[in-house]
């Protein structure tokens, strides 16, 4: 099967379920933190391809959920600059398989990895009632 580089927010329940689906499908999943990866604009843009700018944003990011940030108000360059400054705004997971990249857990790459019937793959925040998932540091605190 394939080696999948999986950029996630550590501690995210939805990302955890997505990784398990890939592993159950027989793939070698290499998880990396989306938050600590040394992104450049060019490298990050390669995951978005021709996605509309608003779709590049993580709708569960605290600034978006609160209404402080409107993804429709950004050009592609402005969105990248914001995401480089605050990676929580990046739609996740970011996936890379044999040079093919995508953002989010849908689309042709995910369908190819999971096979028929993959339309029910988990998306979005698994805990919408919380408002925002805790940061990795908050989740690790006693």
C-alpha positions in Angstrom: 0.0 0.0 0.0 1.0 3.7 0.2 3.1 5.7 2.6 0.9 8.6 3.7 2.4 11.7 5.3 -0.4 13.0 7.5 -0.1 16.5 8.9 -2.4 16.8 11.9 -3.2 18.8 14.9 -1.8 16.6 17.7 -4.6 15.5 20.0 -7.4 16.1 17.5 -10.0 13.3 17.7 -11.1 13.6 14.1 -7.6 13.4 12.8 -7.0 10.3 15.0 -10.1 8.6 13.4 -8.9 9.6 10.0 -5.4 8.1 10.6 -7.0 4.8 11.8 -9.1 4.6 8.7 -5.9 4.9 6.6 -4.1 2.3 8.7 -7.1 -0.1 8.5 -6.9 0.3 4.7 -3.3 -1.0 4.9 -1.4 2.3 4.5 1.7 3.3 6.4 0.7 6.6 8.1 3.5 8.9 9.1 2.0 11.6 11.4 3.5 15.0 11.6 2.4 18.1 13.6 0.7 20.7 11.4 1.5 23.2 14.1 5.2 22.8 14.3 6.1 22.0 10.7 8.3 24.7 9.2 5.9 25.8 6.4 6.7 28.2 3.6 4.0 29.8 1.5 5.1 27.8 -1.6 5.1 24.5 0.2 1.7 25.0 1.9 0.1 26.3 -1.3 1.0 23.0 -3.0 -1.6 21.2 -0.8 -4.4 23.5 -1.8 -4.1 23.3 -5.6 -7.1 25.1 -7.1 -9.3 24.9 -4.0 -11.3 28.1 -3.5 -9.6 30.3 -0.8 -12.4 29.9 1.8 -12.2 26.1 1.5 -8.5 26.2 2.5 -9.4 27.4 6.0 -10.2 25.1 8.9 -13.8 26.0 9.8 -13.2 24.8 13.4 -10.4 27.3 14.0 -11.3 29.5 17.0 -11.0 32.7 15.0 -13.3 31.4 12.3 -15.9 29.9 14.7 -16.0 33.2 16.7 -16.5 35.2 13.5 -13.4 37.3 14.0 -11.9 35.9 10.7 -14.0 35.6 7.5 -12.2 33.3 5.1 -14.1 34.9 2.2 -12.3 38.2 2.8 -8.8 36.9 1.9 -6.9 36.6 -1.4 -4.8 33.4 -1.8 -1.7 35.3 -0.8 -3.3 36.8 2.3 -4.7 33.5 3.4 -1.2 31.9 3.1 0.3 34.7 5.1 -2.3 34.2 7.9 -1.9 30.5 7.9 1.9 30.7 8.2 1.4 33.0 11.1 -1.3 30.9 12.7 -1.3 27.2 11.5 -4.7 26.5 13.3 -6.3 28.2 10.3 -5.0 25.5 7.9 -7.6 23.0 6.8 -6.6 19.6 8.0 -5.4 17.1 7.6 -2.8 17.8 4.9 -2.0 14.6 3.1 1.0 13.7 0.9 1.2 10.4 -1.0 3.9 9.8 -3.6 4.1 13.5 -4.4 0.3 14.0 -4.6 -0.9 16.5 -2.0 -4.4 17.5 -0.7 -6.0 19.5 2.1 -8.9 17.9 4.0 -10.1 14.4 4.2 -12.2 14.2 1.0 -11.6 14.2 -2.7 -9.9 11.9 -5.2 -6.8 11.2 -3.2 -8.7 10.1 -0.1 -11.2 8.1 -2.2 -8.2 6.3 -3.8 -6.6 5.5 -0.5 -9.8 4.3 1.2 -11.6 2.8 -1.7 -15.3 2.5 -2.5 -17.7 3.7 0.2 -15.2 6.2 1.6 -17.8 9.0 1.4 -18.6 8.6 5.1 -15.0 9.4 6.2 -15.0 11.7 9.3 -14.8 15.5 8.6 -14.8 18.6 10.8 -14.5 18.9 14.5 -15.5 15.8 16.5 -16.5 18.0 19.5 -18.4 21.0 18.1 -20.1 21.5 21.5 -16.7 22.5 23.0 -16.3 25.5 20.8 -12.6 24.8 20.1 -10.4 21.8 20.7 -7.8 22.3 23.3 -4.2 23.1 22.2 -1.8 20.1 22.6 -0.4 21.8 25.7 -3.9 22.2 27.2 -4.8 18.6 26.4 -1.6 17.4 28.2 -2.1 19.5 31.3 -3.2 17.6 34.4 
